[in-house]
């Protein structure tokens, strides 16, 4: 009797564009095809972890639609990143039901980059939510994730589309969902503007003012004095007019430059790796004007994933039969 080939699904990095992974999984499920191995980088790690934890593609899509992204960001004093990432990790831990890797329904490995040791890291043991947080820690946007004594950042630096990871896990057929397009721009050109929404900017300003207030008036001061100075600070610096002055601003220039440079490098790196790889299925969606911040376009991005996977289904079925 012929042995059934093992399917490995590699879900790549790409911010909101990673929502196309949901569509890919939906089509596989509709055809009763279930991955035997999963690997994910950045947003691909998020989708892969939810699926491996037992969420169906339809449930993941609903979660993406109903998540209030404004409530899971935690701005920090921008030394190493704009966002701390603690709230997102807490949210992820809830969604994956606080599972460890060995408790997942489908074998999963998650790619991140160890900034301390300057090397690619593949998480396959321990806390799933912590590994995902490390994998999504985009330099300049998120502060690095601390695990032990080491700092970890987004896995796209080392492995944007982790087809090699599922191959090493034992996959006979590899489906690599590659979210990168050939980057014809040269680093140093004008960086595209990346606006923050008004709501996020308001939250950013409020959090920054609160951090500043706490720094000026530490908790060990007598409560009655703290109460007076907090009242004075709020009256002078916290009014809505300051929020309005800063609302509509964009991501700090350093964050824009770092992210755009990282994407440019990852684009070309991903292209070189995947062009010369022996992969049976290279899934390459086209996004038009949809960008890495378009988390409110869940349906459109999911539909793109469905269409591109449906196109490959006849060939996949022939291989499996």
N, C-alpha and C positions, 0 to 999 in steps of 0.2 A: 504494500500500500504506500502510495506516494505521500511523503511528509508535507504537511501544509506549511508554506513559507511564512516566516515571521515578518511582520510589518513594523517598521520603525518610522515614527513621525517626528520630524525636526521642525520646531516652530521658532522662527527667527525674530530678531529685534526690530523695533520700528515705531514705538510709541502707540498712538491711537490706531495707526495702520495695522497693528497686531490684532485688531478686532476681526480682521479677515479670517484669522485662524478659527473663529467660531463657525463661520460658514463652511470651511473645509471639513470640520468635524461633523457638522450637520449632514452634509452630503454622504460622508462615510457611513454615518449611522443609518441614514435612510436606505442605504444599500447593504445594511447588516455587515459592514466591515469595521472591525475594531482594532486599533493599534495594539501591538504587543509590547512596544517600547516607546517611550516619550523622552524627548530632550527639548529644553527651552532656554532661550536667552532673552533677558529683559521682558518685554511684554509677552513674548512667546512663553517665558517661564511662568507668568501669571496664568495664562490660559491653560497651559499644560498641567500646572499644579491643581487648578480647580477641577479639571477633567479627571486627573489621576486620583483625586480625593473622592470621586464618586458623583460629581455634578454632571448632568447630561448637557449636551450642546445647547438645547433649548433653555435649560436653567441658567447656563452661563450667559446666554444672550439676554435673558430677562434681568439678571443681576447687573449686566453692563448698562442696560436701559434705565434701571431704577436707581443706580448708584448716584448719589449727590457728590460729585467730585470735589465740590467746594468744601465739603465737610471732612474730607480725608487728607487735606493738606495741612501741614504744620510748618509755617514759616519760622526761620531762625535767623539770627544775626549772620549775614552772608559772608562768612569767612571761607568756608569750604563748599558751600552750596546754599541755595535759597530755602530748600525744604529739608527738615530734619528726617522725616520718614517714619517716626514712631507711630503716628496715627494710622498710616497706611499698613504698617506691619501688623498692628492690632486688628485692623479690618481684615487683612488676609488670613490671620490666624483663626479668626472666627469663621471665615468662609471655608477653610480647609479643615475645620473642626479640630484644630490644634494637633493635627496628625504629624507623626514622624514619617520618614521615608518608608520604613518597613511596613507601615500600616496602610499605604496607598494601594488602590485596586489595580493600578497599572504601574509597572516599573518606570521610575522617573529619574532623570538626572538634570541638574540645573547648572548653567554656566555663569561664572562671574570672573572678575579679575582681581587678584591679590595685589593691591597697590604697594603694600609694604615689601613684598618679595618680588614684585614685577613678574608675575607668572599667572597663567590661566589656571583656574580652579574649577573642578567639577564636583558639585555637591550631590551626594547620593545617600548620605546618612545624616541623622540628627533632625533638627527642626526645619520643617518645610518652609514655614512662613519667613524665618530668618534668612534662609537661602534665597528665597524669591526677592526679599528686600535687598539683599546684596546684589542680585542680578539686575535690578531696576535702578540702581543708584547712579544715574546719569551724572557724570562730572560737570560741575557748574550749576546743576539744577538741584541735585540731592547731595547732602553731606554724605561722605563715605560711611558705609556700614562697618561697625566695629564688632569683630568676632575674635575673642581672645585678645591678643596683642596686635592683631593685624587689621588693616583697613581694606575694605573691598568696594569695588565700583562695578559699573555696568559691564556685563559680559560681552557686549558688542565690540569692545576693544580687541578681544582675542578671538572670538568665535561668533560672528553675527548670525550665522545660520548653522546650527550644530548638527549637520548631517553626519559628521565623523563620529559624534558621540553615540548616536543610535546604531551606527555600524559596529562600533566596538562593543555595544551592549549585546549584539548578536542578531541584528536585523538582516534578513535576506533581501527584503525589498525596502528601499528608503524613499520616503516622500518628504522632500525638503521644501518648506514654504518660505521662499526667499522674498523679503519685503524691500530689497534694495534695487535701485535702478542705477544704470551706469551714470556716474557723475562726470559731466563734461566741464564743470566749473573748475577753476584753478583757485587754490587757497590764496587768500589775500584780496579776492574780489569783494565787492560790497556784500555785506551780510544781510540776508532778508530779514525784514522786521518781524518780530514775534511778539504780538501784543498780549498783555494780560487782560483778562476780562475785568470789568468794573468791579464785580463782586470779589474776585480774588485780590485785586489791588487794594480794595477797602480792608479786606482781612489782613493783608500784608502790612499795611500802614498801622492798623489797630494793634497787631501783634508786636510790631517794632516799637511802637510807643509804649506798650505795656512792658516790654523787655527793658526799655530805657528807664521807665519809672521804677521798676524793681531794682535796677542797678543803682539808681540815685538814692533810693530809700530802702535799704536792706531790711529783711524781716526781723532782725534782732533789735531794731529800734523799738522803744516803748509804743504800745498800740495807739495811745491817744495822740502821740506825735505823728505816727504813720498815717493815722486817719486824717489829720489836718493837712499834711503834705500831699496825700493822695487826692484829697478834695481840691486843693490848690492846683495841682498838676493837671487834673482832669478838666478843671474850669479853664485853664490857660491853653493847654496843648491838645486836648482830646476832642474838641468840637468837630462837628461834621464838615466845617469849612476846610480843615486841614485834609480831611479825607478827600474832599472834592478837588482840592488843589492837586493832589497826587494821583487821583483816579484818572485812568486813561493813559497812564505812563506805560512804558514797555519794560520787558525784562532788562535788567542791567546789562550794559554792553558786554561785560566780561562773560556773562552767562550765554549771551547770543553767540559771541565769537567762539567760545569753547564748544558749545553744542554743534554749531554749524561746521566747525573744523572736524569735530569727532564724526559727524555724519558723513562728511566728505571722505575722510580716511576710511571709515567703515564701509562706505559704498564701494570704493575701489578695491579694498581688501576682500570684501565679500565676492565681488565679481571675479577676481583672480582665483580665489579658492574654488568657487562653484563651477567655473568654466572648465576647469581641468579635473573635476571630480567625476568618478564613475557612479552617477546617481540615476536611478531608473526614472524618477519623477521629480522634475524641478518645477515647482508651482510658482509662477511669477505673475502676480496680479499687477494690473495697472491702476493707478489711483487718480489720474487727472489732477484736480486741484485739492484733493483731500490730503490733509497734512497730519503731522505727528501729534498735533494738539486737538484734533477734531473728535474728541471723546463723545460729543453729542450727536455724532453721525453713525451711531451703532448699526442701524438698519441698513444704511447704504454700504458700509464696510463689510458687514456680514454677507450681504447680497453679492458683493464682489468676490468674496471667498467661495460662496456657493457656485457661482458661475464658472470660476476657473477650475474648481474641483470636478464639476459635472463634465467639463470638457475632457478631463483625463480619465473618467470612470471606465469607458469602454476598454481602454488599454490596460487599466488596472485589473479589471475583471478577467481579461484574457490571460494575464499573468497568473492570477490566482486559480484559474480553472485548469 
